[in-house]
């Protein structure tokens, strides 16, 4: 048996989907003391889409709060699974664990596919990591045919060819073998050293089979078709990563390149900020994914980074254009061009001019007593309720006293502190999961932060117009606390276009020019004060305010919205 443990957080649904692509069945593990969680629902439907055999398991039956009967009733009401199929276990004390293995053998079918010797090879690339001694080590699931050491394989997606140098099984230690047949899951090491050339979800075929299919008849009967196992990872949150100092850019570049070898779901492109210098614009599956990436940069490579406020990918239709443009950074938005919609005819068949934001369908499972607080949070984040279902058991007590809420929310509201706020309002008892739900046009504006009239690109953000003023006040207040005083007055503003929404000022250092002149007539004193005033005015016109990187790091770590 090959067993794969998958993460439960919504940010890592891509990891779950590619793990399920190599499986014939799934263990639906439910906590008997807490009942069905939001992640349980999301993972169940991923397994159902692949028509996998589901083996329901209730864990922690040794707990005093365990309600096995109520858990079975929840499975029947939510998933339609017969409660008699539920396997109650206690992994802590080992109760009934052997029944799980028997259920897997009895209920999960064997791998399908063509295992005959003359079958054409089709192997699904599930994962790939970098080994400093052996190069790219790929995990594959052989669907059809057989692959042997010495075979020449081709990537259906990139067209690259390489020779198989080593094959093996995970038992769980690597066990070298001479061949992998249909139904096997193992590792493949080829002459290809670059991990970036290995695309997760790719189909590997034999080069000789590919050449035969090209020279075969044109009716397509012998054509090799790739395996459409799962979608590619799609970034949901974007952040700018910059080094603490400009001298550390090359060190950060090397660290990001090495780290993305083992995490292909991270997208990177170079970016230059007027305030922070050269860096990278990185796309992540979610905020937790981004936090894990930052932590690995620090612990594994010693790279200290400044991360800008997270943004989501928006779609913008400019006046006179027929197609939408993707915008993942606030500075990519052409505000002036977007505002010049008056008098420009709309292109027939195009989307309405404006900005569309990504939406998600969020699933929240909580106790009945916390529903009011959660509804208040979702309404504040511009959510629309889709479902409100009670998952009570027949007795109405125990783990059955739970509520399933589904809301359609803007991804920009979820990508900041929604999960933390949800845990805070429910004392950690609510669970949360989400899935993409397309785009919806909304009144999104760019909030610029100006210091003495100069816009700071690293502090700009895209936000809904109704929340722009509140967020602007939060930003200018934080900046006033962080920025050092100067010899001239520093003006801090938050603005949308030409309209200033909030303002704070940092008073200048003041020297008492009259300290040594006590016996002086009024006109002489006024002359000295006017001279000082004129000097400060000149200093303000030629001086600049430098924001220290430590201030950026402390400011941006608190997020953009300031809710």
N, C-alpha and C positions, 0 to 999 in steps of 0.2 A: 504494500500500500504506500502511495505517495500522499502525504498529508501536508497541507499548506495552511498556515495560520495567517489570517488577513486582518489588517487594522480596521477599527470600527468608525473612525472619525470621517466626517463627510469630505474633508480635504483629500482623502486617500481612496476615493471611490474608483479611481483609475487602477490602483493597485489591486483592488478587489476584482474588477472586471477582467483584468488580464490573468489573475489567478484562476478565476472560474472558467476561463477559456480552455484551460488544460485539464479540467475536472469532468467527471461523469456524475458526481453527486456532491451534496453539501450537507454539513451538519448545522442545523439551525439551533444555536445554543441560546437558551433563554434562562435568565436568573429567576429561580422559583420564588425568591423573596421580593423581587421588584416587578416581575412581569415583563411584557413586551416593551422594548425601547424603540426610539425613532430610527436608530441605526439598524435594528432588526428588520424593520419594515422595508427600508431601502435595499438592504442586502438580499432579502427574500425575493423581491421583484427582479433584481439582477439575475438571481439563479433561475427564476421562473422563465425569464426571457430566453435562456439557453436550454430550457426543457431538462433541467437537471433533476435527479432524484433527491428529494428532500427528506432528511432524517431529523425529526424534531427531538431535542434533548433539553431536559430541565435540570439545571445544575443547582448546587447548594441546598439539596434537600435536607441536609443536617442542620440547617439554620432554624432557629426557633420561629422565625417569621415566614418560613417557607409555606407556600400554598400551591401544591402540585395540581390539585383539582381545578383551582381557579386559573392557573396558567394554561391548562388544557382547554378550558372553556374560552379563554382569550384566543388561543390558536384557532379554534373552530370559528369564532365570530369574525376575526380579522383576516385570516388566511384561508379558511375553509379546510383546515387539516383536521382529520379525525383525532380526537383526544386519545383514542386507544393506541395510536402509533407513537405517543410520547414516551421517551425513555428517561425515567427519573434516575439521576446519578448524584454522587458527591465526589467531585474530583479531589477534595481535601483529604477525605478519609478513604477514598478508593471504592466506595459503595457502587456496585452495579456497572463499573467501568467496562468490564468484559462484555456486557450486553451491547454497548455501543459498537464495539468491533464486530460482533456478530450481526448487528443490524446493518452495518456497512456492507459486509459480505453478502448478506441476504437480499438487501434492497437496491444496492447500487449496481447497475449493469456494467459489464466489462467494456473496455474501449472499443469503439467501432473502427471503421476504416479498412482498407485493403492491406492485409498482411502477407500477401503472396510474394514470392521472390521476384516475379516479373512485374510487379506493380511499380508505378512511377512514384518517386519520392516527393512527398510534400510534408515539410516540417515547419511548425509554427514557432517563431522566435518570441519567447516570453519575457526574457530579461537578459541583461548583459552587464558585466562589471569588469573593471580593469585590474589585472594582476601584473605587478611590476616585473615578474619573471617570465610570464607566459603570454602577456598581452591581453586581448579581448577574450573573455570566457563567457560564452552564451549559453543560456538555459533554453532548451527546445523541447517541444512535444511533437513526436513523430506521428503524423496522422495516417499517411499512406506510405507503403514501400519500406525500404531499408537503406540506411546510410552506413558506410564502412570507412575505416581509417584509410586515407589515400585517395578517397573520392574527391572529385572537383565539383563544388557546389556553386550555385548562382543565387543572388538575391533578386527576387521578382520585382522589388520596388526600386532599387538603385541600379541593378544590372551588374554589380560588382561580382567578380569570381574569385574564389580562393580554394586552397587545398585543405582537406580535413587532416589535422595533425594528431588529434587525440579525441577520444570519446569516453564517456564515463557515466556512471549512475551515482546518485546521492543516497547513501545507505545508513546514516546520513553523511558519513565521511565519503569523499570521492573514491569511487571504485572504477578503475580503468577497465574498459571492455573494447572488443574489436569491432562491434557493430551495435546499432540501435535499430530495433524493428518497430513496426506500427504498434501504437499503444504505449510505448515507452516514453518516459520523461527523463531527460539526462542533460549533460553538458557537452558542448562542442567547442573545441579550440581549433581555429584555422590559422592560415598564414596571414590573415588580416589582423593587424596590430591596433588599428584605430577603432575605439569603441563608438565614436560618433558615426561611423559608417554602418553600424548595426542598428537598424530601425526596429523598435519594439512593435510587434504585430506583423512583421515581415514574414514572407513565405520563402523557405529555402528549397530549391530543387536541384537535381543533378544536372550538370552542364550538358552531358550527352543527351539526356531526355529533352532538354530545352532545344538543342540543335535539331533533334529529330522532329519535334513538334513544328519547327519553322519550315522544314523541308517536306512536311506531310501535306496531305490534301488540304485544300482551302475551305472545305466545308466546316472546319472547326471541331471535328469529332475527336481529334487527337491533341487538341490544344490544352496546355497546362493553365489551369485557373488558380489564382491566388486564394488563400483562405481569408475570408472576411471575418476575422474572429472578434475584434473589438475596435472601437474608435480610438484615434490618437488622443493623447493627453492635450487638453485645451486649457491654456492659462486663464484663470478667473480673476487674479489679482496681480497688479504690476507695481513694482517698487524700483526706485533708483538706488543703487549701491555705490557709495563713493568712499575712497580711503580717507583716513584722518588727516593725512598730509599728502601733498602732491608727489613726494618722493616714494610713497608706498604704492603707487599705481601699478607698477610692474609686478610687485609682490601679490597684489590683489588679483591682477589679471591671471597670473599663474595658478592661484588658489581656485578661482572661479572655473577655469578650464579643467583642472583636475577633478573638482567636485562634480561638475556637470557630466563627467564621463560615467559616473555611477548613478546619476539621477537624470535620465533623459527627459523627464517631464518639465524641467526648468528650461525656459527659453532666455537667451541673452543677446543683447546688442549694445554696442558702445554708445555712450551718451556724454555730452559735455555740458556742464552747468557753469554759468557765469560766477556763481557764488561758491560752488564746491569743486570746480575743476573737472577733470576727466573721470568717468566712471562707467557704470553699466545700467541699462534698463532691463530688469529681470521679470519674467512672468512666472507666477506660481499657481498651484492648484487652489490655494487658500492661505489664510493668515497663519495657521499652524504650520503649514508646509514652509512658509517664508521664515517663521521663527526657527524651525529646525535647520534650515539652510544657513541662517545667520550664526546659529550656535556651532554648527560644524565648521564654518569658516574660522571661527575664533578658536575652537578647541583643537582642530586637526591641523590648521595651517597658521595659527597665530595672527590672523588678519583682523584688525579692528576696522569696522566699517560704520559709515553713517547712512542710515536707510531713510529715504524720504517717505512721506505719508502714502499709504496704499491707495491705488486708484484701480478702477475697473475699466474694461474696454468699452467705449461708447461708439456709436455709429452716427456720423454727421452727414447730412445732405446739404450742400451749399447751394445758394441760388444759381439757377441755370445748369445744374449738374443732374445727370440721370441716375447716378449710382452713389451709394453711401461710402464714406471714408471711415476707416477704423482709427480711433484716437485713444491711445493708452497713456498719454502724458498731457497735463494741462497746457504746456507750452506748444503742443502740436495743434491746438485749436486756434483757428484764424477767426478771432472775434469780429474784426472789422468786416471781413468778407461775409460772415454769417449775418451781420446786422444790415447789410445792403440788399435785403430781400424785396424792398418796395420798388415796384416798377420793373422787376426782372420776371419775365414769363416763366411759368413752371413747365418743365419738360414733360411731355405726355408719357404716361406710363411709369413715371418715377415716383419715389416716396415723397411725402410732404417735406418741405424744407424745415430743418431743425435738428435737434439732438435726440437720439433714442438711447435709452439706458437698458442694460441687461436685467432681466427679471428672473427670479427663482421661485419655485414652489417649495415652501418650507414645511416640514412635518415636525410637530412638537408633541411629545407625550409627557404629561405632567399629572400631578395629583389634583383632585377636584378643587381643593382649597386655594390653589395657585392660579386658577383660570383668570380671575379678574386682573391680576397683575400682568399676566402675559398678554391679555387682550389690550391692555393699556399700552404696553411696550410696542406691540405690533402696529397699533393705530398711530403711535408717535413716529414710527419708522415708515409711515405711508403704506401700510399693508392692507390687503383686501382679503377678507375671510372666505375660504373655500369650503371648509368642512369643520364640523364640531360634533364629535361622536364620543359617547360614553362607552368605555370598555369594561363595564362592571360585570362581575360574575353573577351566578344565580343568587348568592347570598348578599351581594352588594358590599362585601367587606374585603379586607386584606389587599392583595395585589390587584384585585379587580376594580378597585375604586380609583380608576385612572381615566383620563380624558385625552382623546386624540384631536389635535388642532392642526388644520392646514391653512396656511396663508400664502398669498402671492406677494412677495416683497421685492423691492429694488435691490440688486446685488450690491450696490454702493452702500446701502444701509447695513447689510449683513456683513460686509467685508471689513468693518471696523471693530466695534466692540459689542456687537449684538449678542454673541455667545456668552461673553463675560457678564453682560447685563442680565441675560436670562438666568444664568447660574446664581447671580447675586439676589435676584428677586424671588427665586424658588429655593434658596438655601442648598443649591446643588442637586436638587431632586429631578429637575426637568432634563429631558434629552432632546437633541435637536439634530435634524438632518435636512438637506436640501438638494434639489436637482434643477438643472437649467430649464427655463420656460420662455425662451425667445427674448425679443426686444419690445419696448414700449416707448412711444414718444413722450417726453417730459420736459419741463421747464428747467433745464440745467444751465447754469451760468459758471463762468470762471471767476473765482475770488482771488484777486491779486493783493499781495501785501507790499506796501511801498514804504521805504525808509528815506525820508527827505526827498520824496518825489521819484525815487528810483525803485523800480519793481525788482523784487527778489524772486527769481524763477524757482528756486528750491522750495519756497513757501507757498507757491500758487497751488490751487486745488479746484476741482470741479465739484459743484454742490448744487442742490436744489435751491431755487430762488427763495422759497419760504424760510429756509434755514441759514441763508447767507449772512443776515445781520447778526444773528446770535453767534455764529461761528466767527465772524469778523471781530466782534467784541472780545471773544475768548483769546483770539490770536494776538491782538494788540496789547491786551493786558499781560499775556505771557511774555511778549517781547520787551515790554517796559521793565519787567522784573529781571530779565536776563541781560539785556544790552548794557554795557558800561557807559557811564556819563562821559561827555566830551566837553571841549572848551566852547562849544556852540550848542544851541538847542537842537535836539533830534526830534523830528516829527515822524510818527508812526501812524500809518493809515491802512485800512482795509477797504478795498473798492471793487465794485463790479462795473466794468467799463469806465465811464467818467464820473460815476456816482460814488461818493465816499460814504461808507456805511458806518464806520467807527474810526475814532482817532484818539491817540494818546501822545503826550509829549514828555520828553526827558529834559529837564532843565539843565542849563549849562553850568559849568564851574564858574564861579564869580570871584574875581579879584577886587578887593576894596582899593580902588585907585585913589581914594581920598584919605587913606589911613594916615599918611604923613603930612597932610595939609589941613591943619586945624584952623589956623588964622588966615583964611583965604576968602576973598570976596565971592559972591554968588556966581558972577559971570565966569570966573576962573574954574570954579567947580563944575559948572555946566559944560565948559569947554572940554575938560578932562573926561567927563561922562560921555559926551558926544563922540570923542575920539575912540573911547573904548567900544561904544556901540558900533561905530563905523568899522573897527577892526574885527569885531565878531561877525558882522554882516559879510565882510570879505572872506573870513575864515569859513563861514558856512557855505559860501558860493564855491570855494575851491576845495574844501575838505571833504572827506568821504568817511563813512562809517563802516568799519570792518567788523563783520560778525564772526567771532571765534568759532572754530569747528566744535568745541565743547558745547557751545550754546546751541548749535544746530542739533547735535546729538540729543541733548536734553529736551529740546523743543519738539523735535519730530517723533521722539519715542512715545509721546503722549497721544499721538494720532491727530487727525485733522479736524474732526467734527466738533470735539469738545462738548459732546452731549452730557 
